[in-house]
Amino acid sequence: MERLSGEELRRKKGMLVRDYNSCQERRQGRKEQLAGLLNQMARREAFAEDFYRKPIEAMLSLLADAGQVIRQLQTTLRSYESLMEKIQVDISVIEQEKERIVELLCEYAYEVHQNLGRMDQNSTIRIRDKTVKMLKITLPDWEENAPMYLRRIQDFMDETTRRGIELLEHNENAQEYFGVRLTTKSLYDITVGIEHVQIRLYKIEEQREYPITWSQVARNSGGEGFLSAFIILASLLYYMRRDDTDLFAGHNEGKVLLMDNPFAQTNAAHLLKPLMDMAEKTNTQLICLSGLGGESIYSRFDNIYVLNLIAAGLSSGMQYLKAEHMRGSEAETMLVSQIEVLGQQELVF
């Protein structure tokens, strides 16, 4: 063991004290620096939630022991890493769900596209010994444009999701936005484009008939406009009642239309004949209430009844309807029926 003189021992002590004080100063400086960084982090808006703020406060309370600060930091980092792994799994599931939703939307848009193409299937009648397809719907080729349609639906999904998140973050009503955004019309318009759907109807005049566009239908006269509306309605009724999955169905089920004075404008023979031919083609029975007469109207119906209001003899102020069979071979049988009007819809061109 080396023996030190008194002078050397004092010098050695001085060096140790100096080094100790230097270490204490550096330690205090690092402590203050760490405290400043942690306080700066705690004041940031990004770390305002308790999930981030409390671990920072825990490290601030342990500044006197650097080892405990390091252990707290390691524990915090491990919890964040574990959370990140879980979030990555959740994101993967969300992406899969998103892809599935895009796939379902694409399938639905394709189904709408296919159904649009079927609505004009049973609209061909004969006019002046010539076969005429009264309603013709021409659609873009889906297979040819499928990749573009898929991209449009993906963009639609991304935009809808982004906007929905913005509304939720601002505590606004996202449900109302989704209700307007996620409709059949909106989806099909964004995917295919309604402007790319060509609709042709025939304008029937006394001496000729010729195809017109959907926008031209609105400029038809009263009778011609009614005929166009009836063609569309009859085609839609045929389409809605057709069940291709029922092997035992006739695929053209009977329909009944009760119409109030349809002959106010449509009483010309050249308009009535295609109207009645279309009704027969779609297996639609017409019950028309009208005060108009004339052979052009009477000749189109198998049975004609006259309805008269008769004053009730037993109840004062009460009346009842009495039907008189004027034309047709059908037996006079009146069945008690109840008709309830639940609502009315207007067909707008």
Disulfide bonds with the S-S distance in Angstrom:
none
